[in-house]
Amino acid sequence: MMKKIYLIALFALLLGGNAARAQQNSVDIHFNGFGFLDNREYRAFTERSRTYSGARTALDIGLNLDSVNHFVVGVNGIHEFGAKPYFLKVDPIAYYEFESKKWLFDAGMFPRAGKLSNYPRALLNDTLMYYRPNVEGLLTRYQGDFGYETLWLDWVSRQTANDREQFLFGISGKYKPNPLGKFYISHYFVMLHDAGPAVAIPGDHIRDDGAGQVRLGLDFSHKTVFDSLSVEAGGMFSLERVRRNEGGGFSKPLGFVASAYAGLRRIAFFDEFYAGQGHYVNYGDAFYQKKMYNRLDIIYTPFLFNRIKGQFVLSLHQSPGQLTDNQESFRVVFDIGRKKLVKFN
């Protein structure tokens, strides 16, 4: 499986190479980050009923060899308010990026924001942006007139005598039969491979934990009084297996998903609904373990400047027996963009 993923990524890079057009070499700098206060009052999952608060800042330097080939190095650090020492963790940024009109290829440790941040929370939960901002591995994306397709690999933990071997891989995409039409089909899939440490633990087994969604959608943005308006509906499945023996198969829970988003100026509403069998997706939102679940986000953006955005989000969670779970969050996001420092031949 790993060899196939690396070969596909390399093939994508070679295909896109013809689109390169040389330009003068340059070095640039990029600074971005966000502050967050995220309070969660969950009776359905008391272990997740906590407050996340802190700030992330990222700084990197880019070496641009031409218009499509780039090397980037930097750091991304998180501080949780009130914590000591000051930085809870500093993640290195170091990757090669090839980007042409249709192809994107990243290899190394690169930000997930803007590349995998559109995944449904059922598959990749929203705390990843706080505590795992980077992908460590490979990503390739093809963008055409009718949509895009993204393939990626994220190495979570390298096997040692004590540490487990864990990696995520996935694929996602969106297809529009008519590029100017309202209708589209989107799909998302992610799989976690979880093997034990080099020193075996008695009773421990390899686990495979995957999930996917296929959605049909209609996008009415800028075609009604709303700035943004879209509706989606489809199915969700998961693949869950513990390899206790060679004959061990996957359990395959199924369910129905639907969502609707409406935004007008500084106010937006986003509703997500699920009904079906419970899913145990390791990096997914725990609420999808329930057989029925609804989440309504009420979003207010009090200020929106050129490179700074502040948002309040009130989230109302309803699941069987727990109709009053709620979440209040505020985030300030800033990004100065890439600023050129020097050109050279």
matplotlib code that plots the C-alpha trace (Angstrom):
import matplotlib.pyplot as plt

x = [0.0, 2.7, 4.7, 1.5, 0.9, 4.5, 4.4, 1.1, 2.5, 5.6, 3.6, 1.5, 4.6, 6.1, 2.8, 2.6, 6.1, 5.4, 3.4, 6.4, 7.5, 10.7, 10.9, 13.6, 14.6, 13.4, 13.1, 9.9, 8.5, 5.1, 3.6, 0.2, -1.7, -4.8, -6.0, -8.9, -11.2, -13.4, -15.6, -17.4, -20.2, -20.9, -23.0, -22.9, -19.1, -17.9, -14.3, -14.5, -16.3, -13.5, -12.2, -9.5, -7.7, -4.5, -2.7, -0.8, 1.8, 3.6, 6.6, 8.4, 10.9, 10.3, 12.9, 11.3, 13.4, 10.9, 7.2, 6.4, 9.2, 9.4, 11.2, 9.8, 11.2, 9.9, 8.1, 4.5, 4.1, 1.2, 0.8, -2.2, -3.2, -1.9, 0.4, 4.1, 6.5, 5.3, 5.2, 3.3, 4.8, 6.7, 6.1, 8.8, 7.8, 10.0, 8.6, 9.0, 6.1, 5.4, 2.4, 1.2, -2.1, -3.6, -1.2, -0.1, 2.4, 3.8, 6.4, 7.6, 6.0, 3.4, 0.3, -3.0, -5.0, -6.4, -5.5, -7.4, -9.4, -12.6, -13.0, -16.3, -15.8, -17.2, -13.9, -11.3, -12.4, -11.9, -9.3, -6.7, -6.3, -5.3, -3.0, -1.9, -1.6, 0.8, 0.6, 3.8, 4.1, 2.8, -0.1, -1.0, -4.0, -5.3, -7.6, -9.5, -12.4, -14.9, -13.5, -10.5, -9.1, -6.7, -4.6, -2.5, -0.5, 0.1, 2.6, 1.4, 3.8, 7.0, 7.5, 10.1, 10.4, 7.7, 5.9, 3.2, 3.3, 0.5, -0.3, -3.3, -4.1, -7.0, -8.6, -11.2, -12.6, -15.4, -17.0, -19.3, -20.8, -21.4, -18.7, -21.3, -24.1, -25.4, -25.1, -21.9, -20.8, -18.2, -16.5, -14.1, -12.2, -9.7, -8.0, -5.9, -3.4, -2.5, 0.2, 1.9, 5.4, 8.5, 8.3, 5.0, 2.3, 0.5, -3.1, -2.5, -3.5, -3.2, -6.2, -7.5, -10.0, -11.4, -14.5, -15.9, -18.7, -20.3, -22.5, -24.7, -24.9, -26.5, -24.7, -27.0, -24.3, -24.9, -28.1, -30.4, -30.5, -27.8, -24.1, -23.7, -26.3, -25.7, -27.4, -25.9, -27.1, -25.5, -24.2, -21.5, -19.7, -16.9, -14.5, -13.4, -11.2, -9.0, -6.7, -6.9, -6.5, -6.0, -9.7, -10.8, -13.0, -14.3, -17.4, -19.2, -21.6, -23.7, -25.7, -27.2, -25.7, -27.1, -26.1, -27.1, -25.2, -26.6, -24.6, -25.6, -23.0, -21.7, -24.2, -24.2, -25.9, -24.5, -26.6, -25.4, -27.6, -26.7, -28.9, -27.7, -25.4, -22.7, -19.1, -15.9, -13.5, -10.3, -9.7, -13.4, -16.0, -17.1, -20.8, -21.0, -20.8, -24.5, -27.3, -28.7, -27.1, -27.7, -25.3, -26.3, -23.6, -24.7, -21.7, -21.2, -18.2, -17.9, -14.9, -13.4, -10.4, -8.0, -5.9, -7.7, -11.0, -12.7, -15.6, -18.0, -19.6, -22.4, -22.8, -25.9, -25.5, -28.5, -28.2, -30.5, -31.0, -28.8, -30.5, -28.7, -25.0, -23.4, -20.2, -19.1, -16.0, -14.2, -11.3, -9.1, -7.3, -4.6, -2.4, -0.1, 0.4, 3.8, 6.1, 9.0, 12.3, 14.9, 15.4, 18.5, 19.8]
y = [0.0, 2.5, 1.8, 2.5, 5.8, 7.0, 6.0, 7.8, 10.9, 10.8, 10.1, 13.2, 15.3, 14.2, 14.8, 18.4, 19.3, 20.4, 23.3, 25.0, 28.4, 29.7, 33.0, 34.7, 32.9, 34.5, 34.0, 34.9, 34.9, 33.8, 34.6, 33.4, 32.0, 32.1, 32.5, 30.3, 29.9, 26.8, 25.8, 22.4, 21.4, 17.7, 15.4, 12.8, 12.6, 13.9, 13.1, 15.6, 18.2, 20.7, 24.1, 24.5, 27.9, 29.1, 30.5, 29.1, 31.0, 29.9, 31.4, 30.0, 31.0, 29.9, 29.4, 29.7, 28.0, 29.0, 29.5, 25.9, 24.5, 25.7, 24.7, 25.8, 25.6, 27.1, 26.4, 26.2, 26.6, 26.4, 28.0, 27.0, 29.9, 29.5, 26.6, 26.3, 26.1, 28.7, 26.6, 23.3, 22.0, 23.5, 21.6, 21.9, 22.9, 21.5, 20.5, 20.6, 21.9, 21.6, 23.7, 24.3, 25.3, 21.8, 19.9, 20.3, 18.0, 18.4, 16.2, 16.7, 18.4, 20.9, 22.7, 20.8, 24.1, 24.7, 21.2, 18.8, 21.2, 20.6, 17.1, 16.4, 16.4, 12.8, 11.7, 14.2, 16.1, 19.9, 19.7, 18.6, 22.3, 23.0, 20.0, 18.6, 21.4, 19.7, 16.6, 14.6, 12.7, 13.3, 15.0, 15.3, 17.1, 17.4, 20.4, 20.3, 22.1, 19.6, 19.4, 18.0, 14.9, 14.8, 11.8, 12.0, 10.1, 11.3, 9.5, 9.8, 7.7, 5.9, 2.4, 2.1, -0.3, 1.7, 3.8, 2.4, 2.4, 4.6, 6.3, 7.9, 7.9, 9.2, 10.5, 13.2, 15.0, 17.0, 16.5, 19.0, 17.5, 21.1, 23.5, 26.4, 24.3, 23.9, 20.1, 18.4, 15.1, 15.0, 12.1, 11.7, 8.7, 8.2, 5.1, 4.7, 1.8, 1.2, -1.4, -2.1, -1.2, -3.2, -4.9, -6.8, -6.1, -9.3, -9.2, -6.2, -6.5, -4.5, -2.2, -0.8, 2.1, 3.8, 5.8, 7.5, 9.7, 10.2, 13.3, 14.8, 18.6, 21.7, 25.1, 28.2, 30.7, 34.2, 32.9, 33.9, 36.6, 34.7, 35.2, 31.4, 28.7, 25.0, 21.7, 18.1, 14.6, 11.2, 8.2, 7.4, 4.1, 2.9, -0.1, -1.3, -4.3, -5.8, -8.4, -11.1, -13.8, -14.1, -14.5, -11.4, -9.2, -5.7, -4.5, -2.0, 0.4, 2.5, 5.7, 8.8, 12.3, 15.6, 19.2, 22.8, 26.0, 29.5, 32.8, 36.4, 39.1, 38.5, 35.8, 32.1, 28.9, 25.4, 22.3, 18.7, 15.6, 11.9, 8.8, 5.2, 2.8, 4.1, 4.7, 4.4, 6.5, 7.2, 10.7, 11.5, 13.3, 11.1, 12.2, 9.9, 6.9, 7.8, 6.4, 9.9, 13.2, 16.8, 19.8, 23.4, 26.1, 29.7, 31.8, 35.5, 37.3, 40.7, 41.8, 40.9, 42.8, 42.2, 39.5, 39.2, 37.5, 37.1, 34.7, 33.6, 30.2, 28.8, 25.0, 23.1, 19.4, 17.0, 13.2, 10.6, 11.5, 14.6, 17.6, 20.4, 19.8, 23.0, 24.6, 28.2, 29.2, 32.4, 32.5, 35.2, 34.2, 36.2, 35.7, 38.3, 36.2, 35.5, 38.5, 38.5, 39.3, 39.0, 38.1, 36.4, 34.7]
z = [0.0, 0.9, -2.3, -4.3, -2.6, -3.1, -6.8, -7.4, -5.8, -7.9, -11.1, -10.3, -9.9, -13.2, -15.1, -13.8, -14.6, -18.1, -16.8, -15.2, -16.4, -14.9, -13.1, -11.1, -7.9, -4.7, -0.9, 0.9, 4.5, 5.8, 9.2, 10.4, 13.4, 15.5, 19.0, 20.3, 23.3, 22.9, 25.8, 25.5, 27.8, 26.9, 29.1, 26.3, 26.6, 29.9, 29.1, 26.2, 28.2, 28.7, 27.6, 24.9, 25.0, 23.5, 20.5, 17.6, 15.6, 12.5, 10.8, 7.7, 5.0, 1.4, -1.3, -4.7, -7.5, -10.2, -10.5, -9.5, -7.3, -3.7, -0.5, 2.9, 6.4, 9.7, 13.0, 14.3, 18.0, 20.4, 23.8, 26.0, 28.2, 31.7, 30.8, 31.8, 30.0, 27.6, 24.5, 24.9, 21.6, 18.6, 15.4, 12.6, 9.1, 6.4, 3.0, -0.8, -2.8, -6.5, -7.6, -11.2, -12.6, -12.2, -9.9, -6.3, -4.6, -1.0, 0.6, 4.2, 7.2, 5.8, 7.1, 6.8, 6.7, 3.2, 2.1, 4.4, 6.5, 4.5, 5.8, 7.6, 11.4, 11.5, 9.9, 11.1, 14.2, 14.7, 17.5, 15.0, 14.0, 17.6, 18.3, 15.0, 12.5, 10.1, 7.9, 8.0, 4.8, 1.2, -0.5, -4.2, -5.7, -9.2, -10.0, -13.3, -14.9, -13.3, -9.8, -7.9, -6.3, -3.4, -2.2, 1.0, 3.7, 7.2, 9.4, 13.0, 15.0, 14.0, 15.6, 18.4, 21.3, 23.1, 20.4, 18.1, 14.3, 13.2, 9.9, 8.2, 4.6, 2.7, -0.5, -1.1, -4.1, -5.6, -9.1, -10.9, -14.2, -15.2, -14.0, -14.0, -12.5, -9.0, -8.6, -7.4, -5.9, -3.1, -1.3, 1.6, 3.0, 5.7, 7.2, 10.3, 10.5, 14.1, 14.9, 18.1, 19.3, 18.3, 21.8, 21.6, 24.2, 25.3, 24.0, 21.7, 18.0, 14.8, 14.3, 11.1, 11.5, 8.4, 7.4, 4.4, 3.1, -0.3, -0.6, -3.3, -3.1, -4.5, -4.3, -4.6, -3.5, -5.1, -6.7, -3.8, -1.2, 0.7, 0.1, 0.5, 0.4, 0.0, 0.9, 0.9, 1.6, 1.4, 3.2, 5.7, 6.3, 8.4, 8.4, 11.8, 12.3, 15.1, 13.6, 16.3, 13.7, 9.9, 9.4, 11.2, 9.0, 9.1, 10.8, 8.5, 10.2, 7.8, 8.2, 6.6, 6.6, 5.6, 6.1, 5.1, 5.2, 4.8, 5.2, 4.8, 5.6, 9.1, 10.2, 9.1, 10.1, 9.6, 10.5, 10.3, 10.8, 11.2, 11.6, 11.5, 13.2, 15.6, 14.2, 16.2, 14.1, 16.0, 14.7, 14.1, 16.2, 19.1, 18.6, 15.6, 18.0, 18.6, 16.4, 15.9, 16.2, 15.1, 15.4, 14.7, 14.4, 14.8, 13.5, 13.9, 12.4, 14.3, 12.4, 9.0, 7.7, 4.9, 6.7, 10.1, 11.0, 14.3, 14.8, 17.6, 17.1, 19.3, 18.7, 19.8, 20.0, 20.3, 20.7, 22.3, 25.9, 25.7, 24.0, 25.8, 25.1, 23.8, 22.8, 22.6, 20.8, 19.7, 17.2, 15.8, 12.7, 11.0, 8.0, 6.5, 3.3, 1.7, 1.6, -0.8, 0.9, -1.9, -5.5, -6.9, -10.1]

ax = plt.figure().add_subplot(projection="3d")
ax.plot(x, y, z, "-o")
ax.set_aspect("equal")
plt.show()
